[in-house]
């Protein structure tokens, strides 16, 4: 009901039907008694049965009590408001309010052809108008919420239900292994995701999302998934007996977020003591979170042309739906199968542990199925795992196109970003080896393995990172922060962003040089124009035809020139916007890493370099640790690292799109 509608409604809709009439010669005391007995604030004064005035409690106080008059000897006719102002039963609220304002009264009797039928008060009308304004405001807010957030809720509901279907797999594995008790928490997670998804789908609506809504959706997805993913940990309690409820929840949320964000930081030091089905569940969450199933769900429900706004959020170029499904379901399944068979053939490892290890490897996750899985004695494991880690850091498009007809050596596979990344990876091995020289147990093989682990943001390690020299730690911090390639399972800032920065700066330097040369050429041309032969001085009889031809083509050339200038301006603006975004992302990565490092150095009482290493590892979703991540770490620091893991999963850029509209333009 709109505010204007209320003012035009009949005043009788808000009138009080109970009223009292009393003769004008009655005393004020008797009138007060009547008002009290009927719980009214006024009486209508009559003369021979006809209404002539009104007396209110205000009249009694002002004209009798304050003047010291005796209410038993004071008559109503001497204190009443006269003449009586009334309004017809068809009169509107607006007319009633105007009568009250003009006559300076707060009550107006409502009449019809039979007489007075009730009294409308200023208070009742004001309440009605206020309620109408409030309802209109709420309607506008509900409409805004529906327009802005219902698509987010609806699509989030689809995602949660899809996640519930995926997580049935580890639940069934636990049941098949006879470990249904330890996997009960996973069943609870599946039920919770299903019901929440159903509720969100019922309340929201599945529809197209703009860039801001898509960003909210991505952020909310990992937060909600991490919350529900903590249920199996809370139910099983793989930490220690007698842990308090607050620490149990924080630890569980930390482990869950570390899984879904493919970080790999963990407080569970002996994973082989966990039930095998739960061990499988941990790595399976990395497979779910790492292989971009969030994006797969959106691609299934959105037309490809509508996903262009997602490219900044997704962190790189996108394959078409068919190509992406082939890559995710087909190629990565083949990778997983081959790597699993190689692990089984390479050493003594249980089949389910081999599958868990591959899930953690191919997604750049880093959850080890056993505490001794990664060790210098398992050379075969190290080689197979290194191959899987490198595959995880390459873009999905690379995996798709290497199996195309053109094969490996094409621009779509060995593009600039992939080439730069591979060169950087190879060159980093000897650098890290030299910087970490003298570290116990670190030979060239260990240097290569840990360089790959850091650069791919996987996080497998067997060397004590706390013991390596400070220069080596700084180098590893840089590798983790740079990360892998765009639109891969790797984290970090991404090599592609640095490639774009270099290309844009090189382009601007080249443009400045070109302008300088052009300016010089123009100067030379003008200085020698008098000595240049004029072609129109020739005695050629085709001069007229050439002039006409130039006239006919001039408009077309001008159009092309204008379009060319427009495209040049557009490219310039887009280039500036892209550079600005990249610099903001890099700046925020550094700022958050330093800030978290400072906090950890205080709360964990560790050196700043170790704390910085840990914070970068969380923000880049790597998982390498200097030992700060442990059960003894305080809850606040664990939550801070959890927030960093979630922020790092979508490279911080999604949060910027939510709060800063300038970046979305």
N, C-alpha and C positions, 0 to 999 in steps of 0.2 A: 504494500500500500504506500503510495507516494505522498509526500508532504502536501502537495497541491490537492490531492484527492481528499485528504482529511478536512481541509478548510472548506471544501465544497459539500461535505456531507451534512445531513440534517443535524441540527444541534440537539434534537430530542434523542439521538443515538447515545448521547453521553449524559443525559439528564438523570437526576435522582427522583425516582417516582414517589418516594415517601415525603410528605410535607404536612405541616400543621397550620390551620387557620384559627385565628382568635380575634374577638371583637376589639375595637379600638379603645373601649372604655375599661378593658381589663388592665390589671396592674402589671408592672414590669416583673414583679416577683413571680406571678402566676405564669407569665410567658417563659421565664427562665426555667421554672419547674417543668413546663411542657417540653422545652428543648432538651433538658437533661433526661427526661423519661423516654423520649424518642431518639436520643443520641443525635440530635440535629444542631445546627449552628445558626438557624434562622426560623422565624415564623412569619406567616403572611397575615397582615392586619386587614380586617374586613369591617365594612359598615353596612349594616342591614343585609349581610350576605354577599356583598360585592367587595372584591379585593381592591384596596386603595393604597396599600403601602407594605413595607417590610421592615422588620426589626431583626438585627443580627446580634451575635454575642459581642461584636465590636462596638455596636451602638450602645449596648448596655454598659460596657466598660467605660466608653468615652463620655457618654451623656449622663450617666447615673453614678457609677461608682467613683470615678475620678472627681466629680463635682460634689460628692458627699450627699447626694439625694437619697431619700428613703424609697427603696424599690416597691414597698407596699403601698405607698401613697403617690407614686409616679405612674401615670397612665401611658399606655402604648402610643396613643395619638400624639403625645408630646415629644416622643423620641424616634418615631418611625421615619423611614425614608419615603418621601412623598413628592410627586406622584409615583405610583408603581410602574416600573418599566418592564414590559413583557416582550416576548418574541413569539411569532407564530410557529406552529409545529412544523411548518415547511421551511422555516428559516435555517440558514446554514451556520456552521461553526464560525466562519469568517464574520457573518453579520452579528452574531452574538458577541464575539470579541470586540467588534467595533462599538456596539451599544455599551458594553462595560467600560471601554476606554473613554467614550464621549461623556457618559454620565458618572464616571468615577465610582462604579459599583463593582462588586465581585460576584453577584448572583442575579440571575434573570429567570423569572418564571416562564414556563412554556405553556402556551394556550392553544386550544382548538375551538371548534364551535360549541363545545360543551363547557368550556371554562379552563381553569388551570389544571394541567395534567402532570406537572412535575417542575423541578427546579434544576437549571444547569448552572454550574459554578465555574469560576475562572480556573480553579485548580484542576477540575476534571478535564477541561478543554486543553489546558497547558500540558497535562500528562499525555493526552491523546496525541497532540502535536509532537511532543518530545519522543514519544514512542515511535511515531511515524518516521521522524528524522533518523532515529537510531536504527530502525529496520531498513531504511533506505541505505544507510551507511554499511550495515552488515550485508545487505544484498549486493552492494557494489564490491565489498571485500570478497564475498563468496564468488562473485562473477570473475573478479581478478584472479582469485586463487584457482578457480576452475580453468581459466584460460592459461595461467602460467604454470601450474603445478600438476594438474590432473594428468597430462600426458606423461609427466615424469613418474607419477605414482603407478599409472597403468602399465607402462613399460617396465618399471621396476618389478611389478607383480609378475609379468611374463618371465623376466629374468630369474626371479626367485623360484618359480615353479620349474623352469628349465634346470636350474641348479639342483633342485630336489630330485629330479629324474636322474641327473648325472651321479649324484651321491648315493643313489641306491646301489651302485656297483660295489663300493667298499662294504656296505652293509651286507650284501649278499655274500661277499667273499668271507666276511667274518662268520656268517651263518654256516657256510659250506665247510669252514675249518673247525666248526664246533666251538667257536668263541663268541657266541651271540651275547653272552653277558658283558664282555669287554667292549662290544660294539653297540651296545644299547644306546649309548649317547649319540651315535651316528643316526640311529633310527629316530631319536628325538629331534635331531637336527633336520632330518628329512621331513618329519611331520610339521615342525615349526615353519620351515621354509614354504611348505605346501599351503598351509593355512594362511600365513601372512601374504603369500603371493595371491591367493584367492581373494582375500580381503582387499588388497590394493587394486586388483583388477576390477573388483566390483565397485570400489569407490572412485577409482581413477578411470582413465580412458586411454586405450592404446591408439596413439596417433603420432603425427610428425612432431619432431622437436627441433627448436632452433639451437644455436650453439650454446647459449647459456643453459637451456634445459638439458642438453646433452651432457654438459659438464657436470651439472647437479646429479644427473643420472649416474655417471661414471663414479663420482665421488661416493654417492650414497650406496652404490652397488658393493664396493669393497668394504665400506664400513659395516653394512648390514650383513654381508657374507662373513666378515670376521667375527661379528657378534654371535651369529648362529653357529659358526664354526668352533666357538669356544665351548659349546655344550658337551661334546665328547670328552674334552680334556677335564672339564669340571666333573663329569660323571665318573671318569676313570681315576682321576688324580694321579698322574704319572710323576709327580714331583717329590713329595715326601709326606709321610704320615703325620697327622696332627697339624697340618697347615691351616691357618685361619682362613675364613671365607673370603675376606678381601684379597688376600695374597693369592688364593686359589683362582679367583676370577681374573685378576690382573695377569697372572702367569698364563692362564688359559687363553685370554684374549691376545697376549703377546705371541704365543705359539701359533694360534689360528691366523693372525694377521701375517706372521712370517711365512706361513704356508701359502695363503692365497695371493700374497704379493710376490711370491717366489724369492723372498729374501734369504731365508735359510738360517738366520740367527736362532739359536735354541739354547734353552737351559737344561735340556735333557741330555746328559753326558753319556748315558749308557742305553742307547735306543734298543739294543739287542735284548734288554730285559723287558721291553714292552711286548704285549701279545703281537704275534705276526700280523694279524688283521689290522691292528691299530697302527703298526708301523707302515703297512701298506696305505692306510687312510691318510697319514701325514704326507707322504709323497704324492698321493692322488690329489690332494688339495693344491699342490704346486702345479700339477698337470692341468687342473681345472682353471686355476688363476693365470697360469703362464701361457697357455696356448690360446689366449685371447677369445675365450668362448663368449665373453661379454659382447665383443664386436660381432661374432658369428650370429648371436641372437638378433642383434640389430639388423644385420644384413639380410636375415631371413624375413624380417618384417618391414623393411624399408626399401623403396626403390633405389637403385644405384645412384640416380641423379640427385636424390635427396640426401645422400651421405657425404656430399662434398664438404659440408660445413664441419664434418667430423674429423677431417684430415689432421687438423691441428691438435685435436684431443687425442687421436689415436697414435700420433707420433710418427707419421711417415706416409708414404704412398700406399694406396689400397689396391688389392686385387679385386677383380670382379667376383661376384658371389660364387659362381661355379668354380673359378680358379682357387678361391680361398677354401672352399669345401674340399676340393681335390688335395690342396696342400695340407690342410689340417687333418682331415680324416684319412686320406690315402698316404701321402708321402711321409708324414710324421708317424703314422702307424707302422709303416715299413721301417723307418729309422728305429723306432722303439723295438720292433721285433728283432731286427738285425743286431742292435746293440745288446739286447737281452741275451740272445744266443751266444754272442761273443763273450759276454761276461761269464755265462755258464760254462763255456768251453775253456775259458782262460784259467779259471781257478775254482776252488771249492766254495761254492756259495749257494744257498737255498734259492730255489726258483722264485719264490715270492720276494726275497731280498733283492734278487737281480732285477725284477720288474720295478720294485720300489726305487732302486738306484738309478735305473734308466729314466723313470719319471722325473726324478730330481735333477738328472743331468740334462735331458733334452729340453727342459723348460728353464734351465739356468737357476734352478731352485736351491740345491745344495744340502737338503736333508740327507744325512748318511743313514743307511739302514742299520749299520753296526758301528761301534766306536773305532774298530780297526779296519774298516772297509778301505779307507784311503791311507796307505802306509807305503814307505819306500820299498818294502819287500814285494808288494803286489804290482810288479811292472806292467803286467797285462791289464790289470784294472786301471792303472794310471793312463795307459795309452788309449784304451777304449773310452774312458771317461773324458779325456782331453778332446778326443774327436767329437764326442757328444756335446761338450761345452762349446766348441767352436761352431758347430752346427746351430746351436741355440742362439748365438749372437749374430747370425746372418739373417737378413730380411726374409720374410715369407715369400716375397717375389723371387728371390734368388733360388729358393728350393723348388719353386714351381717351374721356372724357366730352364733350370739345368736338365730337367727331364723332357723339355720340349724338343722339337726337331732340330733346332739350331744348336742345342747342346750347351756346353759350359762357357765357351769363349765368345760371348756376345755382350753388347752394351747393357742388356737387361740383367745379366748375371754379374759380370765383372765391371760394374759401373764405377764411377769415381769414388763413391762412399765405400763400397766393398773393397776396392783396391787399396784405398788409404788405410782402412781398418786392418787389412791383412799385413800390409807393410809395417804399420805401427805395432802390431802384435809380434811380428818376427823381430823387429828392431828392439823391442822392449826386453826381450829375454837376456841378451848379454848385458844390457844396462843394469837390470835388476841384479843379475849375478855379480857384477862388479861392485855395486853399491852394498850388497848384503854379504860380501866376502868375509869369511871368518865365522859366520853363523853356524852353529852346530847343526849337522845333518842337512846342510844346504849345498848340494852340488849343482852342476849345470842342468841335470834332469829335474831336480826339485825347483830350480829357478824357473825353468820352462813351464812346469805344471802350475806353479802358483801365479806366474804371470798370466797364463791362460785363464786361470780361475778368477783373477781380479779383473782382467779385461773383458771377460764375458759376463761378469757380475754373477757368477755361480756360487762361489764361496767355499768350495772344497779346500781343505788344508790339512797338512800334517806337521808343518813347521810351526813352532811357537812364534807368532807374530810379535809378541811383546819383546822377544830377544833380538830381533833384527835391528841394525843401526837406524838412527833417526832419518838419515838420508834415504834409506831403502823404504822406510815407512811413508815418507813424503811422496816417493815415486809411486808406491802402491796406491796411495790416496788419489793421486792424479789419474792413474789408470782406472780406478773404480769410478771416479767422478766423470771421466770422459765416457766410459761405458762402451756398448756395442753399437750396432747399426740401428737405424730407425725401423719401426714396425717389425721388430723381432722380439724374442722373449727377454732380451738383455735390458738392463736398466741404465741409469746414468743420464748424462746430458745428451748423449748420442753423437757419434762421429759426424753424422750428416750435418748437424748444426754448425760445427766448426768448418766443414767444407763450404757451406753456404756463406759463412762469414768471410772466409778467404776469397771466394769468388766475387762477392759483392764489393769488398774493399779493392780487389784487383781491378774490377770493372770501373770503379770510380777513379782510380789512379789512371787507368787507360783513357777514360773520358777526358780527364783534365789535360793529359798529354796531347790527345787528339785536338782539343780546343786550342791549345797553344800552337800546334802545327798549322791548324786551320787559320788562326789569326795571322800567323806569319805569311801564309800563302796569300791571304786576302791583301795583306799589306803590299806584298810584292806585285800582285796583279794590278792593284790600283797605281802603283808607282810606274808601271811600264805600259799602261793602257794606251798612251799616245803613240807608242811605237808598234802596237799590234795591228796587223793588217785587218781591214774591214772586209768581211766576205761579201757584203752587199755592194761593194764597189766593182765587183766583177761584172763583166759584160754578159754573164750567163743569162739566157732568156728565161730560165726557170725561177727567177726571183719571185714573181707574183704567186706562183703555185706554192712555193715554200712558205710565203707569208700566210696564205690561206690555210695551209696545213697546220701551221703553228697556231693559228687562231682557233681552228676546230679542236685541237687537242689540248688547248690551254686549260679549259675548264676541267677536263678529266685529270690532268696532272695536278691541278690545284686540289681537287678532291683527294687524290691519293696522298698528296703532301700533308693535307690536314689530318687524314686518318693516321698517317705515319706519325705525325707529331702527337696526336692523341694517344696512340698506343705507347709511344715513348714516355709520355707523362704517366700513364697508368703503370707501366713497368717500373718507373722510378718510384712512384708512391708505394707500390706493393713491395719493392725492394727495401725501402726505408722501413715500412711496417714490419717486414720479416726480420730485418736486422735488429730493430728495436725489441721485438719479442725474444729473439735469441739472447740478446744481451741481458734482458730482464731475467730470463730463465737461468742463465749462467750466474748472474748476480745473486739470485735467490738461493741457488744451490750452495754457493759459497757462504752466503750469510747464514742460512739455516745450519749448515755444517759447523761453522765456527761457533754459533750460538749454542747449539746442542753440545758441542765439544766443551765449551766453557762450563756448562751446567754439569755435565758428566764428570769433569775434572774435579768439581767441588763435591758433588754428591757421592761419587765413587772413590774420592781421594786418590786419583791416579794422575799421571802426567798428562799435560795438554795434548801431546802428540798421540798418546794411546787413546785418549778420549776423542780426539778429532778423527782418528782412524775408525773408531767404532761408530761415530755419528755419520761419517761418509758412507760406511758400509751399510748402515740402515737406510739412509736416504737414497743411495744408488741401488738398493735392493740386492746387495752382493752377498753378505753373510760371513765374510772373513771377520775374525774377532781377535782382539788382543787379550781376551779373558775378562773383559768388563761385564759382558752379558753372562749372568749367573743367577742362581737362586738368591744369593746374598744381596743382589742389587736392590735398592729401594723401589717401591711401587711407582713413585713419581717418575723416576728415570726410565722404568720399563714402559710406562705409558708414553713418555716423550719419544722413546725409540719406536714405539708402535705407530705414533702419529707420523714420524719420519718415514717409516716403511710405506704407509698408505699414501702419503704425499708423493713419495718417490716413484710409486707404481705408475702414476699418470704424469710424471715429470713436472709436477707443480702447476703446469700451465692451465689445467682444468679449473683450479681454484681461482686463478687470475681471471679467467673468462666469467666466472660466477659473479665476481665483485667489481670488475672494472669494465664498463661498457666500451670504453675507448679501444680496448684490445680486441673487441668482437667486431669492430667496424671494418 
